[in-house]
């Protein structure tokens, strides 16, 4: 996969942890509500991740992430915000 050659740094492989984090970080950013944007749907998010496969994201990591992404989305996306809202409503 990519090495740090474009900026004339020594060509070293990008660690697997960094490759995984890159995908997870973008997935989280796209599916999370931010003060400046609404969350994207699962399908929109996966289309963006797929378009970066082999360019920005390691293809093997993308494939493996894709196999678990739906379950993670269904289980965790929006959960933190729902918990915060429920606590605020309980105090009201």
LOTOR-260467 format. One record per atom (N, C-alpha, C, O, CB): residue number from 1; residue in one letter; chain; atom name; x, y, z. Coordinates in Angstrom, 1 decimal, decimal comma, always signed. Atoms other than C-alpha are relative to their C-alpha. Glycine has a CB too. Example, Ala and Ser with C-alpha at 12.3 -4.5 7.8 and 13.67 -1.06 7.14 Angstrom:
BEGIN
[kegu 1; A; A; N; [+0,9; -1,2; +0,0]];
[kegu 1; A; A; CA; [+12,3; -4,5; +7,8]];
[kegu 1; A; A; C; [+0,9; +1,2; +0,0]];
[kegu 1; A; A; O; [+1,9; +1,2; +0,7]];
[kegu 1; A; A; CB; [-1,0; +0,0; +1,2]];
[kegu 2; S; A; N; [-0,9; -1,1; +0,0]];
[kegu 2; S; A; CA; [+13,7; -1,1; +7,1]];
[kegu 2; S; A; C; [-0,8; +1,1; +0,8]];
[kegu 2; S; A; O; [-0,3; +2,2; +0,9]];
[kegu 2; S; A; CB; [+0,4; +0,5; -1,4]];
// end
This chain:
BEGIN
[kegu 1; X; A; N; [+0,9; -1,2; +0,0]];
[kegu 1; X; A; CA; [+0,0; +0,0; +0,0]];
[kegu 1; X; A; C; [+0,9; +1,2; +0,0]];
[kegu 1; X; A; O; [+2,0; +1,2; -0,4]];
[kegu 1; X; A; CB; [-1,0; +0,0; +1,2]];
[kegu 2; X; A; N; [-0,7; -1,3; +0,1]];
[kegu 2; X; A; CA; [+1,0; +3,6; +0,3]];
[kegu 2; X; A; C; [+1,2; +0,1; +0,9]];
[kegu 2; X; A; O; [+1,2; -0,5; +2,0]];
[kegu 2; X; A; CB; [-0,9; +1,2; +0,3]];
[kegu 3; X; A; N; [-1,2; -0,3; -0,8]];
[kegu 3; X; A; CA; [+4,4; +4,7; +1,6]];
[kegu 3; X; A; C; [+0,2; +1,5; -0,1]];
[kegu 3; X; A; O; [-0,4; +2,1; -0,9]];
[kegu 3; X; A; CB; [+1,3; -0,8; -0,5]];
[kegu 4; X; A; N; [-0,1; -1,4; -0,1]];
[kegu 4; X; A; CA; [+5,5; +8,1; +2,6]];
[kegu 4; X; A; C; [+1,0; +0,6; -1,0]];
[kegu 4; X; A; O; [+1,9; +1,3; -0,6]];
[kegu 4; X; A; CB; [+0,4; +0,4; +1,4]];
[kegu 5; X; A; N; [-1,0; -0,4; +1,0]];
[kegu 5; X; A; CA; [+7,3; +8,8; -0,7]];
[kegu 5; X; A; C; [-0,3; +1,4; -0,6]];
[kegu 5; X; A; O; [+0,6; +2,1; -1,1]];
[kegu 5; X; A; CB; [+0,1; -1,0; -1,0]];
[kegu 6; X; A; N; [+0,4; -1,3; +0,7]];
[kegu 6; X; A; CA; [+5,4; +11,9; -2,0]];
[kegu 6; X; A; C; [+0,7; +1,2; +0,6]];
[kegu 6; X; A; O; [+1,0; +2,1; -0,1]];
[kegu 6; X; A; CB; [-1,5; +0,1; +0,0]];
[kegu 7; X; A; N; [-0,6; -1,1; -0,7]];
[kegu 7; X; A; CA; [+6,8; +14,2; +0,6]];
[kegu 7; X; A; C; [+1,5; -0,2; +0,3]];
[kegu 7; X; A; O; [+2,1; +0,5; +1,1]];
[kegu 7; X; A; CB; [-0,7; +0,3; +1,3]];
[kegu 8; X; A; N; [-1,4; +0,3; -0,1]];
[kegu 8; X; A; CA; [+10,3; +12,7; +0,3]];
[kegu 8; X; A; C; [+0,4; -0,5; +1,3]];
[kegu 8; X; A; O; [+1,6; -0,5; +1,7]];
[kegu 8; X; A; CB; [+0,8; +1,2; -0,3]];
[kegu 9; X; A; N; [-0,3; +0,7; -1,2]];
[kegu 9; X; A; CA; [+10,1; +10,9; +3,6]];
[kegu 9; X; A; C; [+0,5; -1,4; -0,4]];
[kegu 9; X; A; O; [+0,2; -1,9; -1,5]];
[kegu 9; X; A; CB; [-1,2; +0,0; +1,0]];
[kegu 10; X; A; N; [-0,4; +1,4; +0,3]];
[kegu 10; X; A; CA; [+11,7; +7,5; +3,8]];
[kegu 10; X; A; C; [-1,2; -0,9; -0,3]];
[kegu 10; X; A; O; [-2,3; -0,8; +0,4]];
[kegu 10; X; A; CB; [+0,8; -0,6; +1,2]];
[kegu 11; X; A; N; [+1,1; +0,9; +0,4]];
[kegu 11; X; A; CA; [+9,5; +4,9; +2,2]];
[kegu 11; X; A; C; [-0,2; -1,1; +1,0]];
[kegu 11; X; A; O; [+0,6; -2,1; +1,0]];
[kegu 11; X; A; CB; [+0,2; -0,6; -1,5]];
[kegu 12; X; A; N; [+0,3; +1,1; -1,0]];
[kegu 12; X; A; CA; [+8,1; +2,9; +5,1]];
[kegu 12; X; A; C; [-1,5; -0,3; -0,1]];
[kegu 12; X; A; O; [-2,3; +0,6; -0,4]];
[kegu 12; X; A; CB; [+0,3; +0,5; +1,5]];
[kegu 13; X; A; N; [+1,4; +0,3; +0,1]];
[kegu 13; X; A; CA; [+4,9; +1,0; +5,1]];
[kegu 13; X; A; C; [-0,8; +0,7; +1,1]];
[kegu 13; X; A; O; [-0,3; +0,9; +2,2]];
[kegu 13; X; A; CB; [-0,2; -1,6; +0,1]];
[kegu 14; X; A; N; [+0,8; -0,6; -1,0]];
[kegu 14; X; A; CA; [+2,0; +2,6; +6,8]];
[kegu 14; X; A; C; [-0,5; -1,1; +1,0]];
[kegu 14; X; A; O; [-1,0; -2,1; +0,5]];
[kegu 14; X; A; CB; [-1,3; +0,7; -0,7]];
[kegu 15; X; A; N; [+0,4; +1,1; -0,9]];
[kegu 15; X; A; CA; [+1,2; +0,6; +10,0]];
[kegu 15; X; A; C; [-1,5; -0,4; -0,1]];
[kegu 15; X; A; O; [-2,3; +0,5; -0,5]];
[kegu 15; X; A; CB; [+0,3; +0,5; +1,5]];
[kegu 16; X; A; N; [+1,3; +0,6; +0,2]];
[kegu 16; X; A; CA; [-1,9; -1,6; +9,9]];
[kegu 16; X; A; C; [-1,0; +0,8; +0,9]];
[kegu 16; X; A; O; [-2,1; +1,0; +0,6]];
[kegu 16; X; A; CB; [-0,1; -1,5; +0,3]];
[kegu 17; X; A; N; [+0,9; -0,7; -1,0]];
[kegu 17; X; A; CA; [-3,3; +0,3; +13,0]];
[kegu 17; X; A; C; [-0,4; +1,3; -0,6]];
[kegu 17; X; A; O; [-1,6; +1,8; -0,4]];
[kegu 17; X; A; CB; [+0,7; +0,2; +1,3]];
[kegu 18; X; A; N; [+0,3; -1,3; +0,7]];
[kegu 18; X; A; CA; [-3,1; +3,6; +11,0]];
[kegu 18; X; A; C; [-1,0; -0,2; -1,1]];
[kegu 18; X; A; O; [-1,9; +0,6; -1,4]];
[kegu 18; X; A; CB; [+1,2; +0,6; -0,5]];
[kegu 19; X; A; N; [+0,9; +0,3; +1,2]];
[kegu 19; X; A; CA; [-4,9; +2,0; +8,0]];
[kegu 19; X; A; C; [-1,4; -0,3; +0,5]];
[kegu 19; X; A; O; [-2,4; +0,2; -0,1]];
[kegu 19; X; A; CB; [+0,5; -1,2; -0,8]];
[kegu 20; X; A; N; [+1,3; +0,3; -0,6]];
[kegu 20; X; A; CA; [-7,7; +0,7; +10,2]];
[kegu 20; X; A; C; [-0,6; +1,3; +0,6]];
[kegu 20; X; A; O; [-1,8; +1,5; +0,3]];
[kegu 20; X; A; CB; [+0,1; -1,1; +1,1]];
[kegu 21; X; A; N; [+0,5; -1,3; -0,6]];
[kegu 21; X; A; CA; [-8,0; +4,0; +12,1]];
[kegu 21; X; A; C; [-0,5; +1,0; -1,1]];
[kegu 21; X; A; O; [-1,5; +1,6; -0,9]];
[kegu 21; X; A; CB; [+1,1; +0,6; +0,8]];
[kegu 22; X; A; N; [+0,4; -0,9; +1,1]];
[kegu 22; X; A; CA; [-8,3; +5,9; +8,8]];
[kegu 22; X; A; C; [-1,4; -0,3; -0,4]];
[kegu 22; X; A; O; [-2,2; +0,7; -0,6]];
[kegu 22; X; A; CB; [+1,0; -0,1; -1,2]];
[kegu 23; X; A; N; [+1,4; +0,4; +0,4]];
[kegu 23; X; A; CA; [-11,4; +4,0; +7,8]];
[kegu 23; X; A; C; [-1,0; +0,3; +1,1]];
[kegu 23; X; A; O; [-2,0; +0,8; +0,9]];
[kegu 23; X; A; CB; [+0,0; -1,5; -0,4]];
[kegu 24; X; A; N; [+0,9; -0,2; -1,1]];
[kegu 24; X; A; CA; [-13,0; +4,0; +11,3]];
[kegu 24; X; A; C; [-0,2; +1,5; +0,3]];
[kegu 24; X; A; O; [-1,4; +1,9; +0,6]];
[kegu 24; X; A; CB; [+0,6; -0,7; +1,2]];
[kegu 25; X; A; N; [+0,1; -1,4; -0,3]];
[kegu 25; X; A; CA; [-12,3; +7,7; +11,7]];
[kegu 25; X; A; C; [-1,0; +0,7; -1,0]];
[kegu 25; X; A; O; [-1,8; +1,5; -0,6]];
[kegu 25; X; A; CB; [+1,3; +0,7; +0,0]];
[kegu 26; X; A; N; [+0,8; -0,6; +1,0]];
[kegu 26; X; A; CA; [-13,9; +8,7; +8,4]];
[kegu 26; X; A; C; [-1,5; -0,6; +0,1]];
[kegu 26; X; A; O; [-2,4; +0,2; +0,0]];
[kegu 26; X; A; CB; [+0,5; -0,4; -1,4]];
[kegu 27; X; A; N; [+1,4; +0,6; -0,3]];
[kegu 27; X; A; CA; [-16,9; +6,3; +9,1]];
[kegu 27; X; A; C; [-0,7; +0,7; +1,1]];
[kegu 27; X; A; O; [-1,8; +1,1; +1,0]];
[kegu 27; X; A; CB; [+0,1; -1,5; +0,3]];
[kegu 28; X; A; N; [+0,5; -0,7; -1,1]];
[kegu 28; X; A; CA; [-17,4; +7,9; +12,4]];
[kegu 28; X; A; C; [-0,4; +1,5; -0,3]];
[kegu 28; X; A; O; [-1,5; +2,0; +0,0]];
[kegu 28; X; A; CB; [+0,9; +0,0; +1,2]];
[kegu 29; X; A; N; [+0,2; -1,4; +0,3]];
[kegu 29; X; A; CA; [-17,1; +11,5; +11,1]];
[kegu 29; X; A; C; [-1,2; +0,1; -1,0]];
[kegu 29; X; A; O; [-2,0; +1,1; -0,8]];
[kegu 29; X; A; CB; [+1,2; +0,6; -0,7]];
[kegu 30; X; A; N; [+1,1; -0,1; +1,0]];
[kegu 30; X; A; CA; [-19,6; +10,8; +8,2]];
[kegu 30; X; A; C; [-1,3; -0,3; +0,6]];
[kegu 30; X; A; O; [-2,3; +0,2; +0,3]];
[kegu 30; X; A; CB; [+0,3; -0,8; -1,2]];
[kegu 31; X; A; N; [+1,3; +0,4; -0,5]];
[kegu 31; X; A; CA; [-22,2; +9,1; +10,3]];
[kegu 31; X; A; C; [-0,4; +0,7; +1,3]];
[kegu 31; X; A; O; [-1,4; +0,4; +1,9]];
[kegu 31; X; A; CB; [+0,1; -1,5; +0,3]];
[kegu 32; X; A; N; [+0,3; -0,7; -1,2]];
[kegu 32; X; A; CA; [-22,1; +11,4; +13,3]];
[kegu 32; X; A; C; [-0,5; +1,4; -0,3]];
[kegu 32; X; A; O; [-0,2; +2,1; -1,3]];
[kegu 32; X; A; CB; [+1,3; +0,1; +0,9]];
[kegu 33; X; A; N; [+0,5; -1,4; +0,1]];
[kegu 33; X; A; CA; [-24,0; +14,6; +13,8]];
[kegu 33; X; A; C; [+1,0; +0,9; +0,6]];
[kegu 33; X; A; O; [+1,7; +0,6; +1,6]];
[kegu 33; X; A; CB; [-1,4; +0,2; +0,8]];
[kegu 34; X; A; N; [-0,9; -1,0; -0,4]];
[kegu 34; X; A; CA; [-21,8; +17,6; +14,1]];
[kegu 34; X; A; C; [-0,7; +1,4; +0,0]];
[kegu 34; X; A; O; [-1,8; +1,5; -0,6]];
[kegu 34; X; A; CB; [+1,3; +0,1; -1,0]];
[kegu 35; X; A; N; [+0,7; -1,2; -0,1]];
[kegu 35; X; A; CA; [-22,7; +21,2; +14,9]];
[kegu 35; X; A; C; [-0,1; +0,7; -1,4]];
[kegu 35; X; A; O; [-1,0; +1,5; -1,6]];
[kegu 35; X; A; CB; [+0,8; +1,0; +0,9]];
[kegu 36; X; A; N; [+0,0; -0,6; +1,4]];
[kegu 36; X; A; CA; [-22,0; +22,1; +11,2]];
[kegu 36; X; A; C; [-0,6; -1,0; -1,0]];
[kegu 36; X; A; O; [-0,7; -0,6; -2,2]];
[kegu 36; X; A; CB; [+1,4; +0,3; -0,4]];
[kegu 37; X; A; N; [+0,5; +0,9; +1,0]];
[kegu 37; X; A; CA; [-23,6; +19,0; +9,5]];
[kegu 37; X; A; C; [-0,9; -1,1; +0,7]];
[kegu 37; X; A; O; [-0,7; -1,4; +1,9]];
[kegu 37; X; A; CB; [+1,1; -0,6; -0,8]];
[kegu 38; X; A; N; [+0,8; +1,1; -0,4]];
[kegu 38; X; A; CA; [-26,2; +16,3; +9,8]];
[kegu 38; X; A; C; [+0,8; -1,3; -0,4]];
[kegu 38; X; A; O; [+1,6; -1,3; -1,3]];
[kegu 38; X; A; CB; [-1,4; +0,0; -0,7]];
[kegu 39; X; A; N; [-0,6; +1,3; +0,4]];
[kegu 39; X; A; CA; [-25,1; +12,6; +9,7]];
[kegu 39; X; A; C; [-0,4; -0,5; -1,3]];
[kegu 39; X; A; O; [-1,6; -0,3; -1,7]];
[kegu 39; X; A; CB; [-0,2; -1,0; +1,1]];
[kegu 40; X; A; N; [+0,4; +0,7; +1,3]];
[kegu 40; X; A; CA; [-25,0; +10,8; +6,4]];
[kegu 40; X; A; C; [-0,5; -1,4; +0,3]];
[kegu 40; X; A; O; [-0,3; -1,9; +1,4]];
[kegu 40; X; A; CB; [+1,3; -0,1; -0,9]];
[kegu 41; X; A; N; [+0,6; +1,3; -0,2]];
[kegu 41; X; A; CA; [-26,9; +7,6; +6,0]];
[kegu 41; X; A; C; [+1,1; -1,1; -0,2]];
[kegu 41; X; A; O; [+2,2; -0,8; -0,6]];
[kegu 41; X; A; CB; [-1,1; -0,3; -1,1]];
[kegu 42; X; A; N; [-1,0; +1,1; +0,1]];
[kegu 42; X; A; CA; [-25,1; +4,2; +6,1]];
[kegu 42; X; A; C; [+0,4; -0,1; -1,5]];
[kegu 42; X; A; O; [+1,6; -0,3; -1,8]];
[kegu 42; X; A; CB; [-0,6; -1,3; +0,5]];
[kegu 43; X; A; N; [-0,3; +0,3; +1,4]];
[kegu 43; X; A; CA; [-25,4; +3,8; +2,3]];
[kegu 43; X; A; C; [+0,9; +1,1; -0,6]];
[kegu 43; X; A; O; [+1,8; +0,9; -1,3]];
[kegu 43; X; A; CB; [-1,3; +0,0; -0,8]];
[kegu 44; X; A; N; [-0,8; -1,1; +0,5]];
[kegu 44; X; A; CA; [-24,0; +7,3; +1,6]];
[kegu 44; X; A; C; [+1,4; -0,1; +0,5]];
[kegu 44; X; A; O; [+2,4; +0,1; -0,2]];
[kegu 44; X; A; CB; [-0,6; +1,4; +0,4]];
[kegu 45; X; A; N; [-1,3; +0,1; -0,6]];
[kegu 45; X; A; CA; [-21,1; +6,7; +4,0]];
[kegu 45; X; A; C; [+0,8; -1,1; -0,7]];
[kegu 45; X; A; O; [+1,9; -1,0; -1,0]];
[kegu 45; X; A; CB; [-0,2; -0,3; +1,5]];
[kegu 46; X; A; N; [-0,7; +1,1; +0,7]];
[kegu 46; X; A; CA; [-20,3; +3,3; +2,4]];
[kegu 46; X; A; C; [+0,4; +0,3; -1,4]];
[kegu 46; X; A; O; [+1,5; -0,1; -1,9]];
[kegu 46; X; A; CB; [-0,9; -1,2; +0,1]];
[kegu 47; X; A; N; [-0,4; -0,4; +1,4]];
[kegu 47; X; A; CA; [-20,3; +4,8; -1,1]];
[kegu 47; X; A; C; [+1,3; +0,9; +0,1]];
[kegu 47; X; A; O; [+2,1; +0,7; -0,8]];
[kegu 47; X; A; CB; [-1,2; +0,8; -0,6]];
[kegu 48; X; A; N; [-1,2; -0,8; -0,1]];
[kegu 48; X; A; CA; [-17,8; +7,4; +0,1]];
[kegu 48; X; A; C; [+1,3; -0,8; +0,3]];
[kegu 48; X; A; O; [+2,3; -0,7; -0,3]];
[kegu 48; X; A; CB; [-0,2; +1,1; +1,0]];
[kegu 49; X; A; N; [-1,1; +0,8; -0,3]];
[kegu 49; X; A; CA; [-15,6; +4,8; +1,7]];
[kegu 49; X; A; C; [+0,4; -0,9; -1,2]];
[kegu 49; X; A; O; [+1,6; -1,1; -1,4]];
[kegu 49; X; A; CB; [-0,4; -0,9; +1,2]];
[kegu 50; X; A; N; [-0,3; +0,8; +1,2]];
[kegu 50; X; A; CA; [-15,8; +2,6; -1,4]];
[kegu 50; X; A; C; [+0,7; +0,8; -1,1]];
[kegu 50; X; A; O; [+1,6; +0,3; -1,7]];
[kegu 50; X; A; CB; [-1,3; -0,6; -0,6]];
[kegu 51; X; A; N; [-0,6; -0,8; +1,0]];
[kegu 51; X; A; CA; [-14,8; +5,5; -3,6]];
[kegu 51; X; A; C; [+1,5; +0,3; +0,4]];
[kegu 51; X; A; O; [+2,3; +0,6; -0,5]];
[kegu 51; X; A; CB; [-0,7; +1,3; -0,2]];
[kegu 52; X; A; N; [-1,4; -0,2; -0,4]];
[kegu 52; X; A; CA; [-11,6; +5,8; -1,5]];
[kegu 52; X; A; C; [+0,8; -1,2; +0,1]];
[kegu 52; X; A; O; [+2,0; -1,2; +0,4]];
[kegu 52; X; A; CB; [+0,0; +0,7; +1,3]];
[kegu 53; X; A; N; [-0,6; +1,4; -0,1]];
[kegu 53; X; A; CA; [-10,8; +2,1; -1,6]];
[kegu 53; X; A; C; [+1,2; +0,0; -1,0]];
[kegu 53; X; A; O; [+1,0; +0,2; -2,2]];
[kegu 53; X; A; CB; [-1,0; -1,1; -0,3]];
[kegu 54; X; A; N; [-1,1; +0,1; +0,8]];
[kegu 54; X; A; CA; [-7,3; +1,7; -2,9]];
[kegu 54; X; A; C; [+0,7; +1,3; -0,3]];
[kegu 54; X; A; O; [+1,8; +1,3; -0,8]];
[kegu 54; X; A; CB; [-0,3; -0,7; -1,3]];
[kegu 55; X; A; N; [-0,6; -1,3; +0,2]];
[kegu 55; X; A; CA; [-6,6; +5,4; -3,0]];
[kegu 55; X; A; C; [+0,3; +0,6; +1,4]];
[kegu 55; X; A; O; [+1,5; +0,8; +1,7]];
[kegu 55; X; A; CB; [-1,0; +1,0; -0,7]];
[kegu 56; X; A; N; [-0,2; -0,5; -1,3]];
[kegu 56; X; A; CA; [-7,1; +6,7; +0,5]];
[kegu 56; X; A; C; [+0,0; -1,1; +1,0]];
[kegu 56; X; A; O; [+0,6; -1,0; +2,1]];
[kegu 56; X; A; CB; [-1,1; +1,1; +0,4]];
[kegu 57; X; A; N; [+0,2; +1,1; -0,9]];
[kegu 57; X; A; CA; [-8,0; +3,4; +2,2]];
[kegu 57; X; A; C; [+0,6; -1,3; -0,5]];
[kegu 57; X; A; O; [+0,5; -1,6; -1,7]];
[kegu 57; X; A; CB; [-1,5; -0,2; +0,3]];
[kegu 58; X; A; N; [-0,6; +1,4; +0,4]];
[kegu 58; X; A; CA; [-6,2; +0,0; +2,2]];
[kegu 58; X; A; C; [-1,2; -0,9; -0,5]];
[kegu 58; X; A; O; [-2,2; -1,0; +0,3]];
[kegu 58; X; A; CB; [+0,7; -0,6; +1,2]];
[kegu 59; X; A; N; [+1,1; +0,8; +0,6]];
[kegu 59; X; A; CA; [-8,3; -2,3; +0,0]];
[kegu 59; X; A; C; [-0,4; -1,2; +0,9]];
[kegu 59; X; A; O; [-1,6; -1,5; +1,1]];
[kegu 59; X; A; CB; [+0,3; -0,5; -1,3]];
[kegu 60; X; A; N; [+0,3; +1,2; -0,9]];
[kegu 60; X; A; CA; [-8,0; -5,3; +2,4]];
[kegu 60; X; A; C; [-0,7; +0,5; +1,3]];
[kegu 60; X; A; O; [-1,7; -0,2; +1,7]];
[kegu 60; X; A; CB; [+1,3; -0,7; +0,4]];
[kegu 61; X; A; N; [+0,7; -0,5; -1,2]];
[kegu 61; X; A; CA; [-9,0; -3,2; +5,4]];
[kegu 61; X; A; C; [-1,4; +0,5; -0,3]];
[kegu 61; X; A; O; [-2,3; +0,3; +0,5]];
[kegu 61; X; A; CB; [+0,8; +1,2; +0,6]];
[kegu 62; X; A; N; [+1,3; -0,5; +0,5]];
[kegu 62; X; A; CA; [-11,9; -1,7; +3,4]];
[kegu 62; X; A; C; [-0,9; -1,2; -0,1]];
[kegu 62; X; A; O; [-2,1; -1,1; +0,3]];
[kegu 62; X; A; CB; [+0,1; +0,7; -1,3]];
[kegu 63; X; A; N; [+0,9; +1,2; +0,2]];
[kegu 63; X; A; CA; [-13,2; -5,2; +2,6]];
[kegu 63; X; A; C; [-0,4; -0,5; +1,4]];
[kegu 63; X; A; O; [-1,5; -0,9; +1,6]];
[kegu 63; X; A; CB; [+0,8; -1,1; -0,8]];
[kegu 64; X; A; N; [+0,3; +0,6; -1,3]];
[kegu 64; X; A; CA; [-12,9; -6,4; +6,2]];
[kegu 64; X; A; C; [-0,9; +1,0; +0,8]];
[kegu 64; X; A; O; [-1,8; +0,5; +1,5]];
[kegu 64; X; A; CB; [+1,2; -0,2; +0,8]];
[kegu 65; X; A; N; [+0,9; -0,9; -0,7]];
[kegu 65; X; A; CA; [-14,5; -3,2; +7,6]];
[kegu 65; X; A; C; [-1,4; -0,1; -0,6]];
[kegu 65; X; A; O; [-2,4; +0,0; +0,1]];
[kegu 65; X; A; CB; [+0,6; +1,5; -0,2]];
[kegu 66; X; A; N; [+1,3; +0,1; +0,7]];
[kegu 66; X; A; CA; [-17,3; -3,5; +5,0]];
[kegu 66; X; A; C; [-0,8; -1,2; +0,6]];
[kegu 66; X; A; O; [-2,1; -1,1; +0,6]];
[kegu 66; X; A; CB; [+0,1; -0,1; -1,4]];
[kegu 67; X; A; N; [+0,7; +1,2; -0,5]];
[kegu 67; X; A; CA; [-18,1; -6,9; +6,4]];
[kegu 67; X; A; C; [-0,7; +0,2; +1,4]];
[kegu 67; X; A; O; [-1,6; -0,5; +1,8]];
[kegu 67; X; A; CB; [+1,0; -1,2; +0,1]];
[kegu 68; X; A; N; [+0,5; -0,3; -1,3]];
[kegu 68; X; A; CA; [-18,8; -5,5; +9,9]];
[kegu 68; X; A; C; [-0,7; +1,4; +0,2]];
[kegu 68; X; A; O; [-1,3; +1,6; +1,2]];
[kegu 68; X; A; CB; [+1,1; -0,1; +1,0]];
[kegu 69; X; A; N; [+0,5; -1,4; -0,1]];
[kegu 69; X; A; CA; [-19,9; -1,9; +9,1]];
[kegu 69; X; A; C; [-1,5; +0,1; +0,3]];
[kegu 69; X; A; O; [-1,8; +0,9; +1,2]];
[kegu 69; X; A; CB; [+0,3; +0,7; -1,3]];
[kegu 70; X; A; N; [+1,4; -0,1; -0,2]];
[kegu 70; X; A; CA; [-23,6; -2,5; +9,0]];
[kegu 70; X; A; C; [-0,4; -0,3; +1,5]];
[kegu 70; X; A; O; [-1,2; +0,4; +2,1]];
[kegu 70; X; A; CB; [-0,8; -1,0; -0,9]];
[kegu 71; X; A; N; [+0,3; +0,4; -1,4]];
[kegu 71; X; A; CA; [-23,7; -4,2; +12,4]];
[kegu 71; X; A; C; [+0,5; +1,1; +0,9]];
[kegu 71; X; A; O; [-0,3; +1,5; +1,9]];
[kegu 71; X; A; CB; [+0,7; -1,3; +0,4]];
[kegu 72; X; A; N; [-0,5; -1,1; -0,8]];
[kegu 72; X; A; CA; [-21,6; -1,4; +13,9]];
[kegu 72; X; A; C; [-0,9; +1,2; -0,1]];
[kegu 72; X; A; O; [-1,2; +1,8; +0,9]];
[kegu 72; X; A; CB; [+1,5; +0,3; -0,4]];
[kegu 73; X; A; N; [+0,9; -1,2; +0,2]];
[kegu 73; X; A; CA; [-23,8; +1,3; +12,4]];
[kegu 73; X; A; C; [-1,3; -0,2; +0,7]];
[kegu 73; X; A; O; [-1,7; +0,7; +1,4]];
[kegu 73; X; A; CB; [-0,2; +0,1; -1,5]];
[kegu 74; X; A; N; [+1,3; +0,3; -0,6]];
[kegu 74; X; A; CA; [-27,0; -0,4; +13,6]];
[kegu 74; X; A; C; [+0,1; +0,1; +1,6]];
[kegu 74; X; A; O; [-0,8; +0,5; +2,3]];
[kegu 74; X; A; CB; [-0,5; -1,3; -0,4]];
[kegu 75; X; A; N; [-0,2; +0,1; -1,4]];
[kegu 75; X; A; CA; [-25,6; -0,9; +17,1]];
[kegu 75; X; A; C; [+0,4; +1,3; +0,6]];
[kegu 75; X; A; O; [-0,1; +1,6; +1,7]];
[kegu 75; X; A; CB; [+1,1; -1,1; +0,3]];
[kegu 76; X; A; N; [-0,6; -1,1; -0,7]];
[kegu 76; X; A; CA; [-23,7; +2,3; +17,8]];
[kegu 76; X; A; C; [-0,3; +1,4; -0,6]];
[kegu 76; X; A; O; [-0,3; +2,4; +0,2]];
[kegu 76; X; A; CB; [+1,5; -0,1; +0,0]];
[kegu 77; X; A; N; [+0,2; -1,4; +0,6]];
[kegu 77; X; A; CA; [-24,5; +5,2; +15,4]];
[kegu 77; X; A; C; [-1,2; +0,7; +0,6]];
[kegu 77; X; A; O; [-2,3; +0,1; +0,7]];
[kegu 77; X; A; CB; [-0,2; -0,1; -1,5]];
[kegu 78; X; A; N; [+1,1; -0,8; -0,6]];
[kegu 78; X; A; CA; [-26,6; +7,9; +17,1]];
[kegu 78; X; A; C; [-0,2; -0,4; +1,5]];
[kegu 78; X; A; O; [-1,0; +0,3; +2,2]];
[kegu 78; X; A; CB; [-1,2; -0,2; -0,7]];
[kegu 79; X; A; N; [+0,2; +0,5; -1,4]];
[kegu 79; X; A; CA; [-26,4; +6,0; +20,5]];
[kegu 79; X; A; C; [+0,4; +1,1; +1,0]];
[kegu 79; X; A; O; [-0,3; +1,3; +1,9]];
[kegu 79; X; A; CB; [+0,8; -1,3; +0,2]];
[kegu 80; X; A; N; [-0,5; -1,0; -1,0]];
[kegu 80; X; A; CA; [-24,3; +8,7; +22,3]];
[kegu 80; X; A; C; [-1,0; +1,2; +0,0]];
[kegu 80; X; A; O; [-1,3; +1,7; +1,1]];
[kegu 80; X; A; CB; [+1,4; +0,4; -0,4]];
[kegu 81; X; A; N; [+0,9; -1,2; +0,0]];
[kegu 81; X; A; CA; [-26,6; +11,5; +21,1]];
[kegu 81; X; A; C; [-1,3; -0,4; +0,6]];
[kegu 81; X; A; O; [-1,9; +0,5; +1,3]];
[kegu 81; X; A; CB; [-0,2; +0,4; -1,5]];
[kegu 82; X; A; N; [+1,3; +0,4; -0,6]];
[kegu 82; X; A; CA; [-29,7; +9,5; +22,1]];
[kegu 82; X; A; C; [+0,1; +0,0; +1,5]];
[kegu 82; X; A; O; [-0,9; +0,4; +2,2]];
[kegu 82; X; A; CB; [-0,5; -1,3; -0,6]];
[kegu 83; X; A; N; [-0,2; +0,0; -1,5]];
[kegu 83; X; A; CA; [-28,3; +9,0; +25,6]];
[kegu 83; X; A; C; [+0,0; +1,4; +0,6]];
[kegu 83; X; A; O; [-0,6; +1,6; +1,6]];
[kegu 83; X; A; CB; [+1,3; -0,8; +0,3]];
[kegu 84; X; A; N; [-0,1; -1,4; -0,5]];
[kegu 84; X; A; CA; [-27,5; +12,7; +26,0]];
[kegu 84; X; A; C; [-1,4; +0,6; +0,0]];
[kegu 84; X; A; O; [-1,8; +1,2; +0,9]];
[kegu 84; X; A; CB; [+1,0; +0,8; -0,9]];
[kegu 85; X; A; N; [+1,3; -0,5; +0,1]];
[kegu 85; X; A; CA; [-31,0; +13,6; +24,8]];
[kegu 85; X; A; C; [-0,9; -0,6; +1,1]];
[kegu 85; X; A; O; [-1,7; +0,2; +1,7]];
[kegu 85; X; A; CB; [-0,6; -0,2; -1,4]];
[kegu 86; X; A; N; [+0,8; +0,6; -1,0]];
[kegu 86; X; A; CA; [-32,6; +11,1; +27,1]];
[kegu 86; X; A; C; [+0,3; +0,5; +1,4]];
[kegu 86; X; A; O; [-0,6; +0,7; +2,2]];
[kegu 86; X; A; CB; [+0,2; -1,5; +0,0]];
[kegu 87; X; A; N; [-0,4; -0,6; -1,3]];
[kegu 87; X; A; CA; [-30,7; +12,5; +30,1]];
[kegu 87; X; A; C; [-0,6; +1,4; +0,2]];
[kegu 87; X; A; O; [-1,1; +1,7; +1,3]];
[kegu 87; X; A; CB; [+1,5; +0,0; +0,2]];
[kegu 88; X; A; N; [+0,5; -1,3; -0,1]];
[kegu 88; X; A; CA; [-31,7; +16,0; +29,3]];
[kegu 88; X; A; C; [-1,5; +0,0; +0,2]];
[kegu 88; X; A; O; [-2,1; +0,8; +0,9]];
[kegu 88; X; A; CB; [+0,4; +0,8; -1,3]];
[kegu 89; X; A; N; [+1,5; +0,1; -0,1]];
[kegu 89; X; A; CA; [-35,4; +15,0; +28,9]];
[kegu 89; X; A; C; [-0,3; -0,4; +1,4]];
[kegu 89; X; A; O; [-1,3; +0,0; +2,0]];
[kegu 89; X; A; CB; [-0,5; -1,0; -1,0]];
[kegu 90; X; A; N; [+0,3; +0,5; -1,3]];
[kegu 90; X; A; CA; [-35,3; +13,2; +32,2]];
[kegu 90; X; A; C; [+0,2; +1,1; +1,1]];
[kegu 90; X; A; O; [-0,6; +1,1; +2,1]];
[kegu 90; X; A; CB; [+1,0; -1,2; +0,4]];
[kegu 91; X; A; N; [-0,2; -1,1; -0,9]];
[kegu 91; X; A; CA; [-34,0; +16,3; +34,0]];
[kegu 91; X; A; C; [-1,1; +1,1; -0,2]];
[kegu 91; X; A; O; [-1,3; +1,9; +0,8]];
[kegu 91; X; A; CB; [+1,3; +0,7; -0,2]];
[kegu 92; X; A; N; [+1,0; -1,1; +0,3]];
[kegu 92; X; A; CA; [-36,8; +18,5; +32,4]];
[kegu 92; X; A; C; [-1,3; -0,2; +0,8]];
[kegu 92; X; A; O; [-2,2; +0,6; +0,7]];
[kegu 92; X; A; CB; [-0,3; +0,1; -1,4]];
// end
